[in-house]
Amino acid sequence: MKHGSIFFLYVSQYMKTRLTYRVDMLMEIMSDLLFQAVNLIFILVVFGHTNMLSGWSKDEIIFIYGFFLVPFAIFGAFFNIWDFNERYIVKGEMDRILTRPVHSLFQIILERMELESLFGVLTGIAVMIYAGSHLDLSLSWYDPIVFLFMVLGGAFVYAGIFILLASISFWSDSRTSIMPMMYNIGNYGRYPVDIYNKVIRFVLTWILPFAFVGVYPSAYFLGREEWYGYAFLTPVMGAVFFGFAIFMWNIGVTKYRGAGN
Amino acid sequence: MEKVIDVQSLRKDFKSHSSRSGLKGAFRDLFTRNYKVISAVKDISFTVNEGEMVGYIGENGAGKSTSIKMLTGILTPTSGIVRVNGMDPHKEREKFVRSIGVVFGQRSQLWWDIAVQESFRLLKKVYNVPDDVYNEHMNHVIESLDIGPLLDKPVRKLSLGQRMRCELAAALLHNPKLLFLDEPTIGLDVLVKLKIRNFLKEINEKYKTTILLTTHDLTDIEALCDRVVMLDEGQIIYDGELAKLRSNWGEGKQIEFQFGEQVSGEQLQPLLKELEAEWTKGDRENVWIANVVNEEHVISEVIGRVVAANRITDIKIHEISTEEIIRNIYEEGMRNG
């Protein structure tokens, strides 16, 4: 397992440098927490005016939000390559990556990882436990395994979309504001898709399938049987999107034009 | 001898769109674009044998970087054949890059925030170098480059010269057969340059490492390379021995006279009558340079006439430097091939 050992060496190196800047790390975790708290408050404010949202209760929506935080944390830790264009294409750092004998995307993931984001997994699980305790949910012995698959599926959907967007830079290195927009669209996946109109629902399911990061897999744990079909598609969508993204990335690398000196 | 680099009519075209002017033009650009194809490298061919040190020179934009990037597998060629170390650099990239070392003077291979030896450790893992091979080889490299005391410092705290030596060590960590050096001595002081040159000679002798060197500093090339490949506008305009380049183009010497009094060009002109020589004005006051052919009787005749006619405070005789030769070649174009 060569990739595995490279990965752990990078992780240990990352920890070493991060621990020398303890204040930075603490600030980052704090700002993540604050951001998550604001989102929670938003949900509470909305439910201050209504009890149900298209048949979903407040606790269910909080549960979905909690679930969403887990794959999002994994995405944020490893696949958050929003500055790929700027850093690797415009500045030409891709040259360096391409002179090393490891897959280029894997190297970039190692260089850009932000393990602090993984803290979000804990927050997410805490939020789910809080919401779940109000909801009278039953857990089976295999649910943790299903949870793992759902989380990985969701994280890979997210990762796939962002890798696809990053790959565009190989063809055109002009700056776009597509990345920040994507973060906003990504947030739509945190709410039940049946509150949106049909077009948006279709987009969130099949084009930019952010619904597979939040609402669909959560529906399984909430026992909403009408959504089970979508819920079990989560790992499949993750694999398909991620695979397609890698495929496009590999084509993109052959189109890389390099930066002038 | 084994061919390390074999390039056959290699070409790289870049397609770029040229934008129209004005707001109206910008709107039209949205719908139809004007594409312009620029050929950065135009069908070049050359081979490099094992153990050679080749200077790869050319002005900015001559196609040096682009061709090196194709040789190292970074860019995909538009057409042509590249075989380096018996592999196709772009198609078998991950396997191929194990057999080469790359130093880009302008770009660091090392991690900015961590100690040099930690960077080496990561690279050792990335290249999968076994411990015993690493220890034996790297101890030698570290000693020759004299970087032992720097190993526990983070890269950002190193001076440029220190960093460059570490970069070189990092590029040689997996003991590659072929080394690409792009401006390795840019901005370095003379002592560091000498150290790097000696080191390169040493590894070339010890491991028969083939070296392809790009630089604007021609003294590097004079010190290291027997052969130069010169590019201009994407084509090879000279490929051969450096010594030959000098003898073909640099036939001639410059005699620099420092006159004791004010002199003018008209005054001096008659002195060179019937001789293969001409005057140019020096960059200091009362300094004139006679450019003469490299023949003993002409040189002594010029000196004799000038000294007889004027008061001279200083005389220097220069050989024309490689830099001037190359400047001349670019200015005049390659007339005789």
Interface residues (C-beta under 8 A of the other chain):
Chain A: K2 S5 I6 L9 Y10 Q13 K16 T17 G92 E93 M94 D95 R96 L98 T99 R100 P101 V102 H103 T254 K255 Y256 R257 G258 G260 N261
Chain B: F14 N60 S65 T66 K69 T72 G73 I74 L75 T76 H90 R93 E94 K95 V97 R98 I100 V102 F104 Q106 R107 S108 Q109 W111 D113 I114 E118 R121 L122 K125 V126 Y127 N128
